[in-house]
């Protein structure tokens, strides 16, 4: 009988491709730099896709953003987040100055990426951050780039301030009612009539809110295309520019690159007759006098402020969040004034806000924290609280939802899958917290649902820390007798079968 020997072929091990991305940035919004950014994107897209050992992971590009800090560079921050999530193995950058001009930011970011095995290659300097000598070279070259940036910034500031002394404005952004023609502000007739109407009605005793509401009803819109709001009306009434006079250097940029109102730190310059006025100085002064009297007559003219008053902002709409002493909650002003369709934010308990602040600031007591020297603002989202520090660093802490009144993630999220009506929460002696259709025992016969069952369904899709994710990512939850349907804000739909 013949003997048969099997000879296996050689196993070929396919080498996995390296996921490579690139980062590009220009710091000014001009046609020339728009072209430069486009050229960078095309160059890196072609370079990466033409390398057979690389897998294209995208080009991340920030436009019109300074490199002196990373705080407002959305694409840069998305790049770092994607790197941490395993989407990227290597990052290509044109030069150190494109990545970051701040030495501390640069080294912190590079070290953070190096710790998870991600190399940043700086093309102009021919430096691989993951190499042994990479960090030393980066420290030296980044320091030079930072100093060059600082020197350039000082020269620009000096030029701007010299122009202020001559009565030359730095900005050509025209207030509502004017346009810039390349030489000076020119009146826009239709808008100027609206400005005059606002002053006339205010001097006749009408409130800023009433004026704004009436203008919105008649389709009047501001320069951005949005309806004129109460705050817009107040800004117009307080704006000296409508008299043809302009106050220069009302704001300045601090050493940590923060825009601040000038409260005497630098000289200001009042320039008369810069352009044609829309209203007289007398009308403007009368409007200011009325505003002052009304503010003094308000019942909350001397509110009891907390150390964080004025710092807390809504992460969703960007509006201010104010304290409500009676309920112990902080509520978005936009949502409260215009309704939930204008902002999907949720109130936050003062207790939670204080506890988060103590953790982030590493203090034993809330009252001992000096916010003026550390915090620029506090952004409240549905799933987290972001502390934007004056240093440029962002520290986050997850939102905690206890499930009790004022802290329940399912509030205004649960609806009936049959009749579409909202569910409300109640307490049953035998079953504890349950959710019931508002029309149950009437026109709708859907079964009630225990809250712990909804929690179980939420955890199956969102994990143990489901609370903040329900608030931040879920639009609505529909309850049926046999299923729970989660509709996400991005359009995703997931169904959980009831037991």
KEZAFI-325615 format. One record per atom (N, C-alpha, C, O, CB): residue in one letter; x, y, z. Coordinates in steps of 0.05 Angstrom, whole numbers, plus 5000, padded with zeros to 4 digits. Atoms other than C-alpha are relative to their C-alpha. Glycine has a CB too. Example, Ala and Ser with C-alpha at 12.3 -4.5 7.8 and 13.67 -1.06 7.14 Angstrom:
# KEZAFI-325615
A501849765000A524649105156A501850245000A503950245013A498050015025S498449764999S527349795143S498550225014S499550445018S500950094971
# end
This chain:
# KEZAFI-325615
X501749765000X500050005000X501850255000X503650275016X498150005025X498349775001X503050674981X499850185025X497650205037X499350174975X499949824977X505151145037X499850294991X501250384973X502649965017X500549725008X502551855032X500950195022X500050165045X497050044993X499149804981X505952435066X498950274992X499250364969X503150015002X501249745005X502353105071X502150225003X503450245024X497550065018X498249784998X506553715056X498450264999X497350344979X502149994976X501549754998X503354355080X501550234988X504050244989X499350075029X498749775010X504655005045X500950195022X500050175045X498250154981X499049814979X508355565081X497850205007X496450304989X502550154989X502049814991X503855995122X501050284997X503250355007X499249945030X499149725003X504256715103X498550175020X496150185022X499450114971X501149834980X503257195159X499850284989X501850414984X501750005027X500449735011X500257835134X500750215021X499750215043X497150044991X499149794982X503558435165X497750215001X496950324980X502750134991X502249814998X498158895192X501050284994X503350365001X498950005029X499349735008X498259595164X499950195023X498250175041X498250104977X500049804980X499960185207X498050224994X497950324972X502950135003X502049805004X494160665216X501250285004X502050355026X497649965020X498549745000X496961355198X498150234995X496450214976X502349994980X501549755003X493662035206X501950234998X504250215004X497950045023X498349755002X496162745194X498450225013X496050225014X500750074971X501249764988X494863405229X501050254985X503450284981X500650025031X499349755013X494664085194X498550235013X496450195025X499349984969X501349764987X493164785219X501050254986X503450284980X500650005030X499349735007X493065505195X498850185021X496750125032X499150084971X500849844978X492466065245X498350254993X497450395010X502350095015X501649775008X488766595203X498249914978X498849734962X501850234991X501950065020X482666575159X500350194976X498850394974X497150015011X499649845024X485166865093X499949824976X500349574979X502750165001X500150165024X484466625021X502649854996X502649614988X499350174976X497450135004X491866485018X500449775018X501449555010X502350215003X499650214981X491866075081X498049784997X498549555003X499950115029X502050215007X485465715061X501349814979X501049574981X497450134988X498750165020X489365485000X502349845012X502749605004X501250194978X497950144987X495265295044X499049765015X500249545014X501550185019X501250224985X490864865088X499149784981X499549544986X497750095018X500950195020X487764535027X502349844988X502149604984X498450144978X497650135011X494664384999X501149805020X502049585012X502150214993X499050184979X496864075065X498349745001X499449525002X500150135028X501950234998X490663625067X500449814976X500649574979X497150095002X499650165024X491663394995X502749865001X502949624993X499850184975X497350124999X499063275006X500149755018X501149545010X502150215009X499950224981X498162835067X498249774993X498849544997X499350105028X501950215009X492162465039X501449824979X501249584980X497450124988X498650155021X496262264978X502449855011X502849615004X501050204978X497750134988X502562115018X499349745015X500649535011X501550195019X500850244983X499061635066X498949784983X499649554986X498050095022X501450205016X494761285014X501849874980X501249654970X497650124986X498150125019X500661164968X502049825013X503649684999X501450224985X498250184986X504560795021X498749735005X496749725020X501050135027X501450264997X502860045018X500049895028X498449725035X501349804981X499950104972X504759945091X498350165019X498050095042X502950015010X501749834983X500060485116X497149984993X496349934970X500950294997X502949995003X492560505126X499250295006X499850405027X498549805019X500849724998X489461195116X498050035023X495949925023X498850104974X501749954976X486561445183X498950285000X497750375020X501549945026X501249735002X484762145159X502050235004X504250195015X497850035019X498549754995X487362855160X498350185018X496150255010X500950144973X501549834981X485263285219X501150284997X503550334998X500449905030X499149725007X485464035204X498450215016X495950205016X499750044970X501249774986X484064655246X500550254984X502850304974X501150035029X499849765017X482765305209X499550255016X497650285030X497949984977X500349744987X483866005235X500349985030X499150145045X497350124994X499650054972X486165745303X502950035008X504749934995X499049725008X497349974990X492265955343X501149745011X499749575020X500150225021X498650244990X497465435362X501050045028X502549875038X502249934982X498849954974X499065755429X498749845023X500049815044X499750295007X501150194981X494265295466X498249814985X497449874962X498550135024X501650205013X490064685450X497050015007X495449854997X501049725007X502649994989X483664895484X497750014979X495849864981X499750235019X502149965019X479565115424X500549874973X499249924953X499550304995X499350145025X482764665371X498549744999X499549535008X503149964998X501850234999X477064185360X501149754985X501049534996X497350074987X498950235016X480463755306X502449885014X502849645014X500750094972X497750104985X486863705347X499149835023X500249615027X501750245011X501050164977X482963465408X498749744991X498849545005X498150175016X501350245011X479062975364X502249804992X501949564995X498250074976X497750165008X485762715337X501149855025X501649615023X502250174987X498950124976X488362585408X498049795011X498849575020X500650215021X502050184989X481762255429X499949744983X499749524993X497250135000X500050235018X481761795367X502549835004X502549595002X499850094971X497550144995X489061615382X499749835025X500649605025X502450205003X500450154975X487161405452X498149764996X498349565010X498950185022X502050215005X481460985424X501049794980X499449624971X497450124990X498950215017X486160575380X499650044971X500049854955X499049755008X500549965028X484260885314X502450094984X502450094959X497850214996X497649885013X491161165300X502549875012X502749845037X500150305002X497550114991X498260865305X502350214997X504350205012X500849754985X497849805005X502361455278X498750254989X496750254975X502049884979X501049735008X501362205266X502250154985X504450164994X499050165025X498249845016X504662625212X499350295004X497050375003X500049924970X500449714997X505663375223X502150154984X504450064983X500150095030X498149855016X508963895179X502350105016X504650075008X498650234986X497949894983X512764225236X499050025029X496749995034X500950274990X500649984972X513064315311X498050235005X496150205020X502550055017X501749774996X509765005306X497149954992X495350075002X501150244986X502750075008X503764695270X498649845021X496149855024X500049854973X501150184980X502764195326X499350165026X497150145036X501949775007X500549844976X503564675385X502450195004X504750115002X499649835026X497849814995X507565315400X500650015030X502650125038X499250274990X499650004971X506765215475X501649755007X500749535003X497350015016X498250224994X512564785499X498749805019X499049555015X502650105012X501350184981X508664495558X497949834987X497849594992X498850175024X502150155014X502664305515X501249794982X500349574980X498250204984X498850185019X507163995463X501149755014X500549535006X502350154985X498850234986X511163565511X498049825014X498249585014X502150105020X502050164987X505163355551X498549824981X498049584986X498050185015X501550155021X501463135488X501749784989X500849554986X499050184978X498250205012X507462775458X500549785019X500649545012X502750134992X499550204980X508962415523X497549825004X497749585008X500850135027X502650154997X501562215530X499749804977X498949574982X497650195001X500250175023X501661925460X502249785000X501749554993X500250164973X497850194999X508461595469X499449775020X500249555015X502650155008X500750204980X505861235531X498249784990X498249565000X498750145024X501850205012X500760875488X501149904973X499749784957X497150114997X498750115023X505760725433X499550154974X499950034952X499349734996X500649855025X503861275383X502250204994X502950365011X497350145003X497849835008X509361625345X499050254985X497250224968X502049854982X500749755015X508762355321X502650074984X504750114996X499150235020X497749935017X513362505262X499850284990X497850354976X500249804976X499949725008X515163235251X501850014975X504249984976X501150185023X498750035027X516963275177X502350204997X504550124989X497950044978X498049805005X520763935174X502549955017X504849985007X498950285006X497750044982X525163775235X501149714999X503249665011X499150065028X499250285002X525663025217X500349875028X502449755034X502649984984X499950104972X524062825289X497749805004X495449854997X499750235020X502050194991X520462195312X499850025031X501849985045X500849704992X500349954971X517562325381X500549755017X501249775040X497250105005X499750254985X518061595401X502949925003X503549735018X498449784987X497250074998X525561575392X501350115025X500150285038X501650114975X498749934975X530461655450X500850305000X500550435020X502549835005X499149725001X533162335427X497850194992X498250434992X502450034981X502249845009X526362575403X499150225019X498750455012X497749834993X501149804981X524062915467X502050235005X501150455008X499449855027X498149794995X530563295478X499950214977X499850454982X502949895002X500249825023X530263585407X497450155000X497450394994X500349844974X502649875000X522863735414X500050235021X498950445016X497849805006X500049804978X524064115480X501550254990X500650474994X501449895025X498449775009X529464555448X498550154978X498350394979X502749904990X501249875023X525864685383X497350135006X496650344996X499749804977X502649894992X519064795415X500450265016X498850445014X498449805017X499449764984X522165305463X500650234981X499750464985X502349965019X499449805019X524865685403X497450104986X497050344982X502049904979X502549935014X518065655368X498250175018X496850355009X498549744991X501749864981X514465895431X501050295004X499450485005X499949865027X498849734997X519266485440X499550174975X498950414977X503049985006X500549865025X518566675367X497150094998X496550314990X500749824976X502949935000X510966655374X499450235019X497950415012X498349755007X500449794980X511267085437X501050274990X499750474993X501349925026X498849755011X515767595403X498350124978X497950364978X502949944990X501849905022X511267635342X497550125011X496650335002X499349774981X502549904987X505167715387X500550275012X498750455010X499149805021X499449744987X508468285426X500350224979X499450454983X502649985016X499749805021X510268645361X497350084988X496850314983X501849894977X502649945010X503168575336X498450175020X497150375012X498449744994X501349854979X500368835402X501050295000X499450485003X500449885028X498849735000X505169425400X498950174977X498250404980X503149994998X501149865023X502769605330X497150085003X496350304995X500349834975X502849944996X495469555349X499650235019X498050415015X498549745011X500349794980X496370005410X501050274990X499850474998X501649925025X499149755013X500170525370X497850114982X497350354980X502649954984X502349915016X494270535322X497750115017X496450315009X499049764983X502149904981X489470625381X500650295007X498850465009X499949835025X499249734992X493471245401X499450204977X499050444982X503050015007X500549835024X492371515330X497050004993X496150144975X501649914976X502950015005X484871355334X499349814978X497149834966X499050274992X500550205021X485370765286X499249745013X500649635030X502649954982X501150254988X481070155305X501449764989X502349764966X497049984995X498850255008X483769455302X498149824985X498849684966X501149855024X502050185012X477269115283X498350154980X497750394983X498249895022X501849895020X473069245221X497349875001X495649894983X501249974972X502650134997X467268835247X497950225007X498150345028X500149785022X502049784997X461269305240X497749915019X496949685018X498950084974X502450064984X455669335292X497549994983X497550094960X499750215023X502550015014X448569195271X499150284992X499150475008X497749865017X500849735010X446269775227X502150124982X501650324968X499550185023X497849905016X452969875193X501349774984X500849544989X502250135018X498350195015X457569545142X502750134995X502950384995X498649924972X497349895005X465069625129X500450004970X500249804957X502149835015X499649985029X466569875060X503050014992X503750074969X498750264989X497150005006X474169815065X501450255010X503850265011X500549974971X498949754990X474970515092X498850085026X500350165045X499650224979X501449934975X469770645145X497349865001X496549734981X499750315003X502650124998X463070415171X498050174985X498050424987X499149985030X502149875014X457170585126X497349905010X497049665016X500349964969X502750084989X449870585148X498549824980X498549874956X498450265005X501950175015X445270025125X497250115007X496350085029X500349695007X502449854995X438770405118X497949855015X496849945035X498850104974X502150164988X433869845136X500749935029X499049955047X499549744984X499250074973X437869625197X500150255018X499550235042X502849864999X499949754985X438970345219X497250085011X496950185033X501250234984X502849944992X431370435221X499249825024X497849915042X498149964977X500650184978X430869825267X501350105025X500150105047X500949714993X498649894977X436170125313X498550245012X498250265036X502950074992X501549764990X432370785317X497449925013X496650035034X499450184976X502650094988X425870405331X500549885028X498949935046X498749794982X499450124974X429170015388X500450225021X499350205043X502649834998X499649784981X431570665421X497450155006X496950225029X502150194989X502549854996X424871015410X498149855019X497049975037X498750054973X501950164983X420770455440X501049975028X499449975047X499649724987X498950034972X425470365499X499750265015X499050255039X503049934998X500349754986X425271105515X497050065006X496450225023X501150234983X502949974995X417571065510X499149825023X496749835030X498549944975X500850174977X417670555567X499849714995X499249565014X497550105011X500250295006X417569885531X502549855009X504749965009X499549964970X497750164990X421969325559X501649894976X500649864954X499149785018X498350125021X427769025520X498849734991X499049664967X502949965011X501250265007X424268345523X497750034981X497449894961X499149855025X502349955016X417868625493X500850094972X499750014952X498250215013X499049915025X421668985438X501149774983X500449744959X502250225003X498850235014X425668355420X497849814990X498049714967X501949865018X502250185007X419367925419X498550104976X497849954958X498149955024X501549885022X415668405373X501650004975X500549944953X499250285008X498350005024X421568465325X500249724989X500249684964X502850115007X499850285009X422267705323X497449914986X497549774966X500649815023X502550075012X414867635307X499750124972X498250014955X497750095018X500149875026X415768105248X502349924982X502850034961X500050315003X497950115017X421667705222X502650154999X504250104981X499049974972X497549844999X427168195240X502349825010X502049695031X499750265017X497750174992X433967845243X502550175002X502850384989X500349784980X497549864997X440868045264X501949934978X501249814958X501249925027X498150045022X447268025223X500749704996X501549634974X502550155007X499450295002X448167275237X497749854988X498049614982X500749885027X502350135011X441267125209X498149895021X496049795014X500949774983X501850094978X438266955277X498250225009X498950465006X501749895024X501949794990X432267325307X501450175022X503050075037X497549875011X498949824979X434167925350X498749935026X496349915029X499450304993X500950084973X433667725423X500250225020X501150445014X501649765009X499949804978X432968095489X502950105005X503350345008X498849885025X497349924995X440468085499X501150174978X502750354983X501849755004X499249845023X441568365429X499050285003X500550474997X499049874974X501249734996X436868945444X501650155021X502150395018X497049975008X498549874978X440569095509X502850094991X503850304998X500249825024X497449935011X447269085473X499950244982X501750414982X501349764985X500449775018X444669565420X499650265017X500850465010X497749964981X500549774983X442070035474X502450115015X502750355019X497849945020X497749924985X448670035511X502450074982X504550164992X500849775019X497749975018X453070105449X500450294992X498750414979X499649834975X499349725006X456370795444X500450044970X500250274960X502450085016X499349975028X458170655371X497850124983X498450244962X500749734989X502349905016X451170855347X500050315000X498450434985X497449905010X499849705001X452971585363X502250094982X502750334980X500550105029X497849935017X458771565314X502750025015X504750075003X499550264987X497650004983X463771535372X500849725007X499149555012X499450175026X499150284994X467970925385X502150015022X503950175022X501249874975X498150044979X471670705447X501949784993X501049554989X498549945028X498050205009X478170345429X501349885024X501750015045X502050134982X498650174980X481669805471X498249955024X499049975047X502650145009X501850084978X475469605511X500849735011X500249665033X497150004990X499150274992X478468905513X503049974993X504150124977X498349784985X497250065006X485468625513X500549705004X498949575017X501950175018X499250284997X488967945509X502149985022X504250105020X501049894973X498250034977X492267735574X502349824992X502449714970X498649885024X497750175006X498867355578X499349714996X500749574982X502050035023X500950285004X495166695583X498049974977X496549774975X498849885025X501650015025X491566855517X497050005005X495549884990X500749774984X502849974994X484867025550X499150284994X500350485001X499549935030X501149735007X480567595523X498650105025X496949985037X498049984976X501149884975X478968055582X499050284995X500150434978X502150005022X501049725002X474968695590X502150185014X503150125035X497250035014X498149814989X479569295602X498750165022X497050325018X501050194977X501049864977X478169545672X502050195012X502250235036X499149805022X498049814992X483770045675X502949894998X504850045004X499550085028X497350125003X489569565662X501650144978X504050174979X499849704994X498749865022X490969935596X498450254993X496050265000X500249814975X501549765008X489070625569X497949944979X498349774962X501950224991X502150025020X482670695528X499950274985X500650484996X497249935012X500049765016X481571195472X497250054988X496149874975X502149984977X502649935010X475071555456X500350174975X501450394976X498350155022X499749865025X474671755383X497350094990X495649934983X501449814979X502649885009X469072235362X499950014970X501950024956X499650285012X500549955029X465972285293X501649814982X502749904962X500650294993X498650195017X469071645265X498449934975X499549864954X500649755015X501850065022X462971535220X497350135006X496950255027X499849704996X502749874997X455771765211X498449875022X498249635023X498549994973X501650114978X451571685274X497249914991X496150024971X499850205023X502850085004X444771335276X498250135020X496050215014X499749695002X501549864979X442471635342X501850225012X504250215010X498949805021X498549794987X444472255381X501249915027X500249725038X498350255003X498950064974X448772255444X497950035022X497949885041X502450185006X502249954980X442772525482X498249755003X497549675025X498450254993X501750245000X438471925462X501449775013X500249625029X499149934971X498450224989X443971435480X500250035031X499949835045X502849994988X499849954971X444971755549X497449955015X497449855037X501050295005X502650054988X437471735563X499549705003X498449615023X497750134984X500350295000X437370995545X501649875023X500649705037X500849874973X498350114978X443170845593X498950075027X499049915045X502850124997X501249924975X439671235648X497749835007X497349755030X499250294999X502450174995X433270825640X501049725007X499849605025X498249994974X499050274994X437270175639X501049995029X500549795043X502349924981X498949994973X440770375704X497850005021X497949865040X501850245003X502249984981X434270565739X498549735002X497749655024X498150224992X501450255000X430869915718X501649785014X500549625029X499449914971X498350204987X436769495741X500050045030X499949845045X502950024990X500149954971X436669835809X497449935013X497349875037X500650305005X502650064989X429269715817X499349705000X497349625011X497950144984X500550295001X429768965803X500349885028X502049965043X502049874980X499950124973X428468525864X502549845006X503249805029X497649815004X497550154996X434868125853X502550164995X504550064986X499949754982X497849835006X439368725847X502549945018X504750005010X499350295004X497750084983X443668465905X499849705006X499449625029X499950165027X500250304995X443567705895X502349905017X504550015017X500049864973X497950134985X447467255941X501549824981X500649614972X498849835024X498450145019X453067025897X501649785013X502349805037X501950194985X498250214991X457066385904X502750044987X503050204969X498849714994X497349975012X464566315888X500049944970X501950024956X502049835014X500050075029X462666025819X497950154984X497650094960X499649704997X502049855015X457166515800X501450144976X503450274980X498650205018X498949885024X458466755729X501949824985X502649884962X501450255007X498150195012X463166175714X498749764987X499849644968X502049915020X501450245009X458065625701X498550054974X496850224973X498149895022X501349975026X455965555628X498949744990X499749524999X502150114980X501250245012X451665075589X501849894978X502550044960X497150064989X498350125020X455864595549X498649954973X499949914953X501149745010X501550065024X450264495498X499550264983X500150264959X497349885007X500649765015X448165205479X502050235005X502050434991X497250105007X498149794994X453765615511X499050225018X500550405025X501150114975X501249794983X448966045552X500849975029X501949765037X497050004997X499450014971X449766205625X498249815015X495949765007X499850285012X501650164982X447365745680X499850145027X501950205039X501249705002X500349854975X444466085741X498849835023X497549635018X498250244995X500850144976X443065865812X497150075007X496350305006X501950065023X502749964990X435965775837X499949915029X499849675035X497849844983X499650054972X436365825912X497749825011X498149655028X500150255016X502450154989X429265555924X500149714995X499249555012X497550124988X500050285008X430464895888X502749875004X502949635003X499249974972X497350114997X437964815901X501149904974X502849714974X499949785020X499150095026X439064735826X501250234984X500750474989X497749874984X499049805019X442965095771X498849934973X498949714964X503249994999X501650055024X438965185707X501050184977X501750414981X497050065006X499249855024X440765405636X498150234995X495650184993X500249814975X501749775005X438166105624X498549994973X496350084971X501750265002X501350025027X436765975550X497649815001X495549884991X502149894980X502250194999X432465365565X497750115017X495450085009X500949745013X502149904983X428665715621X498550234986X496150264990X501250105027X501349775013X427366335579X498549934975X496450044969X502150214994X501150065026X425866005512X498749734997X497449674977X502150034979X501250265001X423765305529X501949784992X504149844982X497750004982X498250235004X426664605520X500749964971X502749824965X498849755011X499350035029X426464655443X502550164993X503850104973X497650094983X497749835005X431965185447X502649885011X504749945001X499550285011X497650134988X436664775491X499149755015X497249755031X501450205020X500750264988X436464045512X501549945026X501649715034X500649784980X498550044976X440464145575X498249925023X495849965022X501650255007X501450074975X438563885644X501050165023X503450225024X500349705005X499049864976X438964255710X502049825015X502049585013X497650085019X498150154984X444564055757X499650095029X499450335035X502950054990X500349934972X443864015833X502550145010X504750075002X499549745016X497749854989X448264505870X501949825016X504349855016X499050235018X498450194984X450563935915X501949854981X504349824988X498149805014X498250155019X453263545854X502150184989X504450104986X498349894977X498149815011X456564175826X502350055020X504650075012X498650264992X497949944979X460164315892X501849765004X504249795006X498650075026X498450254996X462363585901X502049964977X504249884982X498249765003X498350035023X465163565830X502350205001X504650144995X498450044974X498049794998X468864225842X502149925021X504549975016X498850265007X498150084979X472063965906X501849784991X504249784997X498449915026X498350225010X474463335871X502050104980X504450034981X498249794987X498249905021X477463705812X502150185012X504550165004X498450164979X498149824988X480764235855X501649895023X503450015034X498550255010X498650144979X482963735907X500150165026X502250195039X502949934991X500349854975X480464145966X498149855018X496449705009X499150294995X501850134981X476863926029X497450155002X495350035009X501349985027X502449834998X471864506028X499750174975X501650284964X500150175025X500749845024X468364875971X500850295004X501850424986X497049984995X499449714994X469365556005X502950074999X503750304998X498850075027X497249954999X476865476006X501350024972X503750074969X501449785015X498950005027X477665455930X500150294989X498150434989X498349824981X499749745012X480366085897X499749974970X501649914955X502850125007X500650045028X476966065829X501250214982X501850154959X497050004996X499049785017X479566735804X502749944989X503550054968X500050255016X497350065009X486566455798X500349734986X502549674977X501950015024X499750275011X484965765771X498149944977X498849804958X499749805021X502050095019X478465705732X499050224982X498350444991X497649895016X501149805020X476366065668X496949974999X495550165000X501349964972X502950055001X469465725663X499549715006X501349545004X498850094973X500950284994X465565095681X497749944981X495650074981X499149975030X502050085020X461664755625X498549755010X499849555017X501349944973X501750224990X455864295645X498749864976X497149994961X497950115020X501350175021X453863735597X498249805014X498149795039X502249864982X501750214988X448963165607X501549785013X500649665033X498349894979X498450234989X454462655620X502550085015X503849905027X500749824978X497549934986X460163065649X500050305006X498350454997X502449944982X499549724994X462563725677X502950064993X504749935003X499550075031X497349925009X468564055643X500950255014X499650465014X500150034970X498949774987X472964525683X502250114981X504349984978X501249935028X498149885018X476664985635X501850185017X500950395027X498650174977X498249864982X482765225674X501450234985X501750224960X502049805012X498649785011X486465875662X502749914987X503750054969X500650215021X497550115011X492665455646X499549894972X501549834958X501249795018X500750135026X488965185584X499249715003X498249594984X502350034982X500650284996X488064495614X497049965004X495650145015X501549885024X502850074996X481164165614X499849765017X500849545010X498549954972X500450224982X479263725672X497049935001X495350105004X501050065029X502850085002X472863315668X499349805023X501049665034X499449864973X501050204980X468562925718X497249914991X495650084982X499950135028X502650115009X462662475703X497750105017X498050135041X500149695000X502449934985X455662695722X498949765014X499049535003X497950124981X501150214984X452462275776X497050045001X496050265008X501349985028X503049984999X444962125773X499149795021X499349555017X498749944973X500950184978X442061845838X497349874994X496749675007X499950165026X502650115006X435261715808X497850135015X495450085010X500049715005X502149874984X431662145859X499250264986X500150334965X501150065028X501149765012X427862785846X502250214994X503950265011X497950125020X498049815008X432063295808X502549884990X504350024981X500650185023X497650135009X437162775790X499449734987X500749534992X502049965023X500850255013X433662245748X500550024970X499450204957X497049945005X499249985029X436662115678X497749954981X497850034958X502249814994X502250075018X429961865650X497850214999X495950184984X498849735009X502049795000X426062505664X499650114972X501550204959X500950225020X500849895027X422362725600X501349844977X501549954955X500850294998X498850165021X425662155561X498149764992X498449664970X502749895009X501550255004X420461585567X497250054989X495750215001X499949845027X502649965013X414461535521X498749734994X500149524993X500350164974X501550245006X409061025505X500449924971X500250094953X497050045006X499650105027X410560595444X497549974985X497649924960X501549745001X502550045014X403160545428X498650274995X498050334972X498149825017X501549755004X399761215440X501950254997X501050464989X498250055024X498149785003X406161645441X500050205023X501650395022X499450154975X500149814978X404361995506X502349955020X503549735020X497349975015X497850024982X409562125559X499449835025X497149825034X500950285009X500250164976X410761655618X500750185024X502450365022X501849754999X499349864975X410861925689X500849805021X500149565020X497750185010X498850184980X414461635749X498350015026X497550235035X502950085006X501450014975X410861405812X501149785018X502749625009X496949964995X499050194980X412060985874X497749805008X495749895019X501150145025X501950204992X408260325884X501149855024X503549785025X499449814976X499150134975X408559985951X501349734995X503449675007X497649965019X498950275005X409859285923X502350004981X504249854984X497849824990X498050015022X414059445862X502050235001X503850244985X498650004973X498149774998X417660085883X499550204978X497250254971X502949904998X500349795021X418960615829X499249874974X500549694964X502750164997X500950105026X415060485766X499450244982X498950464991X497549825003X500649805020X413760875701X497449914987X497149694979X502250044979X502750065010X406560925675X499250204979X499850444982X497950005024X500949825021X403561205612X497950195011X496250115027X498849834976X501949804990X399661845625X497249944992X495350035005X500850284989X502850075008X393661555588X499249725008X497149625000X499850024969X500750274990X393860875623X497450015016X496950205031X502349885016X502750034988X387060645649X498050184986X495750204995X500250085030X501849845016X384061115598X499949884972X498949664968X500850304999X500050105027X385161035524X502349814994X502349684973X500150234980X497650175005X391860665531X500249785022X499849835045X502550175000X499950234982X392759965562X502849895004X503149665013X498149794991X497350104998X400359905560X500749945029X499850075048X502050214989X499250084973X403459555620X501950215012X503450344998X501449725000X498049834986X407159965672X502749864999X502949624994X499150055030X497350115001X414659865676X501650085025X501750315032X501450084974X498449944977X419159805737X502550154992X503650104970X500849745015X497749845007X424860305738X502549824999X504349874982X500450225021X497650175001X429959755753X500249854974X502349774965X500049805024X500050135026X427859425688X501050194978X502550114960X497149904992X499049805019X429160075649X503050035004X504550074985X498550275004X497249984994X435860125684X501549764988X503749804976X500550015031X498750245011X437559405663X500250034969X502349974958X498449755007X499949965029X435759575591X502150214992X503550174972X497250094989X498149795006X439960215593X502949905003X504649964986X499550245019X497350114995X446059845621X500849824977X503249804971X500149855026X499350195022X445659335565X501150144976X502750024961X497549834993X499049855023X446959875514X502150215007X503950274991X497750144986X498449774992X450560415553X502149945021X503950115026X498350235009X498150074979X454360055608X499150095028X496950195031X502750134994X500749954972X454560145683X499450295006X497750365021X502249905018X500449714995X455160905681X498050114979X498650304965X502750154998X502149945020X448760945640X498750285003X497850404984X497949805001X501649764994X445861565674X500750244982X498950354969X500550085029X499249775016X449862115640X499749954971X499050134955X502950075006X500250075028X449761745574X497150014990X496550094968X501149724994X502849985007X442161705575X499350304994X498050364975X498249895023X500649715003X441762465584X501350114976X500150274961X500950155025X498549875021X447162635534X499449884972X499550034953X502949965006X500150135026X445962125478X497249904991X496749864968X501949784999X502650115007X438761875482X498050224996X497750405012X499049815023X502149815005X433162265450X497449925014X496350075030X499550024969X502550094986X427161845472X500249695004X501749554990X497550064983X500250294994X425661155502X497149934998X495450045012X501249935028X502850085004X419260815478X499549735013X501049545009X499349994969X500750244985X415960295522X497649864987X495549984982X499450075029X502250175009X411759725495X499849765020X501649735036X500349904971X500450234982X409159095530X502349804997X503049665016X497349864995X497950215004X414658665499X502850124994X504649964990X499149834977X497349895008X420359155484X500450285011X498550425019X500350004970X499249724993X424059795502X501850094977X503949974971X501650025028X498549905023X426560205443X501450265007X500250465016X498150054976X498349764995X432260705451X500550144973X501750024955X502749925014X499349845024X432661255398X502150205008X501750375025X497450144988X497749834994X439361605399X499750264985X498450284964X502649864994X500149745013X440362335381X501350004972X500750174956X501450215017X498750015026X444762125322X498449834980X499449784958X502849885003X501750165017X439061705293X500149705004X498449564992X500750064972X499850294995X441261025318X497549905017X496650055034X502649935016X502250124986X435660565343X500849735010X501849564995X497449984982X499450254989X436659985391X497649905016X496350055031X502650015018X502450124987X431359505418X500849795020X502449625014X498149884978X499550194979X431459125483X497449855006X495349975009X501050155027X502450174995X426658545493X499449975029X501149905045X500449734987X500850034972X422758545558X499749705007X498949544990X497350145005X500150284991X423057905598X497249935009X496749705017X501949955023
# end
